[in-house]
Amino acid sequence: MCSNAARIAGRRCGWRLSEPSATSGRPRPSPALSEAFLERRVAPTNVINAALRRIGGEAAPAFERGARSADPIVRVSSCFGLSGIAETHGGAVHRLAVVLASDSDARVRAAAAAALGIVGGGNAPPELLAATTDPDVLVRRSAVKALGSFDDPNTGEALDERTEDDDREVALRAAEALVALASRPRAATAARARLEASSAWAVEYARKVAEVSA
């Protein structure tokens, strides 16, 4: 269930990666594994993150704590950890949305937006829509790309606006997201209408790429 690197680190330090939950009997992270993640010690953060994600929803408390850590690297890693357990942790999307709306570090906000895109779904969180106008370009890039993973007809306006963004990558990612929405059940009609009406260079480029790739 856990990576070899995490197992080796655990053996060296004498702690177990997981232990049975007293209530459910399912594996949960050992306290030492959670602390190693939160304190960034013993093994690389991404290695311990992977071990926690393989445990599943029982790892949620570690990632929830990590999302509030004073260390921005732990907060970034926790965003992707939450996206990895979203299927078994119902609060993951809410926590990511809160981080996206409130974290002072643009790197963390960008990670939260990207993580929401990994999860995807139906209606996009309002915080993700708001992030398309974030003052930091990295956040806007992540936010518009993530919106392409949601089958939400209400995201078209925000994406349409960002196809004219001053940053070319934001504009192109927004156009690509609109193209992606054009193939989704709920969002398709509105997205296709916006694509047809747009004169943005990014939309023209994204549509040509999609045609060639089809």
C-alpha distance (Angstrom), angle and dihedral (degrees) to the residues before:
residue distance angle dihedral
M1 . . .
C2 3.83 . .
S3 3.78 130.1 .
N4 3.80 120.9 -92.8
A5 3.80 90.1 -120.4
A6 3.79 91.2 56.4
R7 3.82 91.4 46.9
I8 3.80 91.4 51.1
A9 3.80 91.6 48.5
G10 3.77 89.9 49.4
R11 3.79 93.5 50.9
R12 3.78 91.7 49.1
C13 3.77 92.0 53.4
G14 3.78 97.5 37.8
W15 3.80 99.6 -118.6
R16 3.78 133.4 121.7
L17 3.77 122.1 -120.7
S18 3.79 94.5 -139.2
E19 3.77 143.3 0.4
P20 3.82 133.1 -165.5
S21 3.78 116.9 -85.4
A22 3.80 112.0 -114.9
T23 3.80 91.1 -135.7
S24 3.81 106.9 34.5
G25 3.79 102.2 21.6
R26 3.80 89.5 -134.3
P27 3.81 119.8 129.2
R28 3.78 115.0 -89.3
P29 3.80 128.9 -177.9
S30 3.75 115.3 -85.9
P31 3.82 112.1 -116.8
A32 3.80 89.0 -113.7
L33 3.81 92.1 56.0
S34 3.79 92.3 49.7
E35 3.79 92.3 47.4
A36 3.81 91.4 47.6
F37 3.80 88.6 55.7
L38 3.79 95.1 46.1
E39 3.79 94.2 45.1
R40 3.83 95.9 40.1
R41 3.77 96.0 -128.0
V42 3.82 140.3 127.3
A43 3.83 95.7 25.7
P44 3.83 137.6 16.4
T45 3.79 113.5 -71.6
N46 3.81 93.3 -118.8
V47 3.81 91.3 53.7
I48 3.79 93.7 53.1
N49 3.81 90.3 41.7
A50 3.81 89.2 56.7
A51 3.80 91.2 49.7
L52 3.80 91.3 50.9
R53 3.80 93.0 48.2
R54 3.79 91.4 52.4
I55 3.79 88.7 57.2
G56 3.80 87.5 58.5
G57 3.78 130.3 -158.2
E58 3.78 92.9 -1.9
A59 3.82 86.8 70.1
A60 3.80 91.3 62.3
P61 3.83 96.2 101.1
A62 3.81 91.1 58.0
F63 3.80 92.5 51.4
E64 3.81 92.4 42.4
R65 3.80 89.5 54.2
G66 3.78 90.4 43.7
A67 3.81 91.5 54.6
R68 3.81 87.4 61.3
S69 3.82 95.6 43.1
A70 3.79 121.1 127.8
D71 3.81 87.4 -130.4
P72 3.83 111.4 85.3
I73 3.81 91.6 -156.1
V74 3.80 90.1 58.9
R75 3.80 90.2 46.4
V76 3.80 91.5 52.0
S77 3.80 91.8 47.9
S78 3.80 91.0 46.9
C79 3.81 90.8 56.0
F80 3.78 90.9 58.8
G81 3.79 90.5 41.3
L82 3.80 89.9 56.4
S83 3.80 91.1 49.5
G84 3.80 89.1 53.0
I85 3.80 93.8 55.9
A86 3.81 98.4 35.5
E87 3.81 92.8 112.3
T88 3.79 90.7 61.2
H89 3.80 99.8 29.5
G90 3.78 112.5 63.3
G91 3.79 94.3 -167.5
A92 3.81 95.9 57.9
V93 3.81 97.2 94.6
H94 3.80 92.3 46.7
R95 3.80 92.3 50.6
L96 3.82 91.7 48.0
A97 3.80 90.7 49.7
V98 3.80 90.6 51.1
V99 3.80 91.2 50.3
L100 3.80 91.3 48.1
A101 3.80 91.8 52.1
S102 3.79 98.6 42.4
D103 3.80 114.9 25.9
S104 3.81 114.0 110.5
D105 3.82 93.7 -150.4
A106 3.81 114.8 83.9
R107 3.81 91.0 -152.6
V108 3.79 90.0 59.6
R109 3.80 93.4 45.6
A110 3.80 89.9 50.5
A111 3.81 89.7 50.4
A112 3.80 91.4 49.7
A113 3.81 90.9 51.3
A114 3.80 92.0 47.7
A115 3.80 90.5 47.9
L116 3.81 91.1 52.7
G117 3.79 87.6 53.2
I118 3.79 90.2 53.9
V119 3.80 89.6 53.9
G120 3.82 95.6 43.1
G121 3.79 121.0 164.6
G122 3.79 138.9 145.7
N123 3.78 117.3 -45.3
A124 3.81 114.6 26.9
P125 3.81 115.9 -127.2
P126 3.84 111.9 -102.8
E127 3.80 88.4 -125.0
L128 3.80 89.9 62.3
L129 3.79 91.8 52.0
A130 3.80 90.0 49.2
A131 3.80 90.5 50.8
T132 3.81 90.8 64.8
T133 3.83 86.5 79.1
D134 3.80 96.0 43.2
P135 3.82 111.4 140.3
D136 3.80 90.2 -126.0
V137 3.78 114.5 81.5
L138 3.82 94.0 -147.5
V139 3.78 90.5 58.3
R140 3.81 92.7 48.1
R141 3.81 90.8 49.7
S142 3.80 91.8 52.0
A143 3.79 93.6 43.2
V144 3.80 98.1 52.1
K145 3.78 92.2 45.1
A146 3.81 90.9 49.6
L147 3.81 92.4 52.9
G148 3.78 88.8 64.9
S149 3.81 87.7 68.5
F150 3.81 93.7 61.3
D151 3.80 124.2 79.7
D152 3.79 92.1 -141.6
P153 3.82 120.1 137.8
N154 3.81 89.8 -161.5
T155 3.80 94.0 67.8
G156 3.80 95.6 69.0
E157 3.80 96.6 86.8
A158 3.81 94.1 53.4
L159 3.80 91.7 47.0
D160 3.80 92.4 46.3
E161 3.80 90.2 54.3
R162 3.79 92.5 49.3
T163 3.82 92.5 54.0
E164 3.81 83.0 77.5
D165 3.82 94.0 48.8
D166 3.82 117.1 139.2
D167 3.80 88.5 -123.6
R168 3.79 109.2 77.0
E169 3.79 93.9 -149.7
V170 3.80 92.2 52.9
A171 3.80 89.1 49.8
L172 3.80 93.4 48.8
R173 3.81 94.5 45.3
A174 3.80 90.1 49.5
A175 3.79 90.3 51.9
E176 3.80 91.5 47.8
A177 3.80 89.5 51.0
L178 3.81 90.4 52.6
V179 3.79 89.5 51.3
A180 3.81 89.2 50.7
L181 3.81 91.0 50.5
A182 3.80 89.7 52.9
S183 3.80 88.9 71.1
R184 3.80 97.1 47.3
P185 3.82 121.8 99.7
R186 3.80 100.6 -122.6
A187 3.80 102.4 26.3
A188 3.80 99.0 41.3
T189 3.81 100.8 91.3
A190 3.80 96.3 50.3
A191 3.80 93.3 40.7
R192 3.81 93.4 51.2
A193 3.79 91.0 50.1
R194 3.79 91.2 52.9
L195 3.79 92.1 47.0
E196 3.80 91.4 51.8
A197 3.80 92.8 48.2
S198 3.80 96.4 45.5
S199 3.79 124.0 101.4
A200 3.81 94.6 -177.8
W201 3.80 115.3 131.2
A202 3.81 89.7 -133.5
V203 3.79 92.6 57.4
E204 3.80 92.4 48.5
Y205 3.80 90.3 49.9
A206 3.82 94.9 46.0
R207 3.80 91.8 49.0
K208 3.80 92.3 50.7
V209 3.80 91.4 49.7
A210 3.80 90.4 49.4
E211 3.81 91.5 50.7
V212 3.79 92.5 50.6
S213 3.80 91.9 46.8
A214 3.82 94.9 47.9
